[in-house]
Amino acid sequence: MQPDASFRDQVECFMSLVPAGRVTTYGDLAALAGHPYAARIVGGIAHHGDQKLPWHRLVNRFGGLASGYYGGREVQATILETEGVTCTDFIVDNFAERRWQPSL
């Protein structure tokens, strides 16, 4: 499945709404954009998407940091920490409370 421009635009729009101090998942963004099974496509969009967006707030369904994040999970953890999000072993602490999940 290749994302169409509107799917990409929707993913990037929702990513822009994730507030500092919160995280969301690939699957959450896919569902918000109308394609709940397109989490891997969201990963591709994140990797090649608008670098001005807060992609550091994007984690996997378990709260795990992205191994493909530019600079690695260490960099992602450091950036999240500046927003008050702490991680242990590259997993977001208190993930359920930190997860931004507007009405799906």
C-alpha positions as CSV (number, residue, x, y, z in Angstrom):
1,M,0.0,0.0,0.0
2,Q,1.4,3.3,-1.0
3,P,0.2,6.4,0.9
4,D,-1.6,8.9,-1.1
5,A,-0.9,12.6,-0.6
6,S,-4.0,13.1,1.5
7,F,-2.9,10.3,3.9
8,R,0.6,11.8,4.2
9,D,-0.9,15.2,4.7
10,Q,-3.2,13.9,7.4
11,V,-0.4,12.0,9.2
12,E,1.7,15.1,9.2
13,C,-1.2,17.3,10.3
14,F,-1.9,15.0,13.3
15,M,1.8,14.8,14.1
16,S,1.9,18.6,14.3
17,L,-0.8,18.5,17.0
18,V,1.0,16.2,19.4
19,P,1.8,18.5,22.4
20,A,5.2,18.7,24.1
21,G,5.4,16.3,26.9
22,R,3.2,13.7,25.2
23,V,3.9,10.9,22.7
24,T,1.8,9.0,20.1
25,T,2.2,5.8,18.2
26,Y,2.6,4.9,14.6
27,G,-0.7,3.0,14.8
28,D,-2.5,5.9,16.5
29,L,-1.5,8.3,13.7
30,A,-2.5,5.7,11.1
31,A,-5.9,5.3,12.7
32,L,-6.5,9.0,13.0
33,A,-5.7,9.4,9.3
34,G,-8.2,6.7,8.4
35,H,-6.0,3.7,7.8
36,P,-5.6,1.8,11.1
37,Y,-3.4,-0.9,9.7
38,A,-0.9,1.4,8.0
39,A,1.5,1.9,11.0
40,R,4.5,0.9,8.9
41,I,3.6,3.5,6.2
42,V,3.5,6.1,9.0
43,G,7.0,5.0,9.9
44,G,8.1,5.7,6.3
45,I,6.4,9.1,6.3
46,A,8.1,9.9,9.6
47,H,11.5,9.0,8.2
48,H,11.1,11.0,5.0
49,G,8.6,13.6,6.2
50,D,8.7,17.3,7.1
51,Q,11.7,17.6,9.5
52,K,10.0,20.6,11.2
53,L,7.5,18.2,12.8
54,P,8.0,16.7,16.3
55,W,8.8,13.2,15.1
56,H,10.7,12.6,18.3
57,R,7.2,12.3,19.9
58,L,6.4,9.2,17.8
59,V,6.9,5.8,19.5
60,N,5.9,2.2,18.9
61,R,2.8,0.6,20.5
62,F,4.7,-0.3,23.6
63,G,6.1,3.2,24.1
64,G,9.5,2.1,22.7
65,L,11.7,4.7,21.0
66,A,12.5,4.4,17.3
67,S,15.6,2.5,16.4
68,G,15.6,4.4,13.0
69,Y,15.4,7.8,14.6
70,Y,18.1,10.2,13.2
71,G,21.0,9.9,15.7
72,G,19.4,6.8,17.3
73,R,17.2,6.2,20.3
74,E,19.7,8.0,22.5
75,V,19.0,11.3,20.7
76,Q,15.3,10.7,20.7
77,A,15.4,10.1,24.5
78,T,17.4,13.2,25.0
79,I,15.0,15.4,23.1
80,L,12.0,13.9,24.9
81,E,13.6,14.5,28.2
82,T,13.8,18.2,27.4
83,E,10.0,18.1,27.2
84,G,9.7,16.2,30.5
85,V,9.3,12.7,29.0
86,T,11.6,10.3,30.7
87,C,12.5,6.8,29.4
88,T,14.0,3.7,30.9
89,D,15.8,1.3,28.5
90,F,14.4,3.3,25.6
91,I,10.7,2.8,26.7
92,V,8.7,5.9,27.7
93,D,8.0,5.9,31.4
94,N,4.3,6.1,32.3
95,F,3.5,5.5,28.7
96,A,-0.3,5.2,29.2
97,E,-0.4,8.7,30.8
98,R,2.0,10.2,28.3
99,R,0.2,8.8,25.3
100,W,-1.6,11.4,23.2
101,Q,-4.6,9.6,21.7
102,P,-7.5,12.0,20.8
103,S,-10.8,10.3,20.1
104,L,-10.0,7.6,17.6
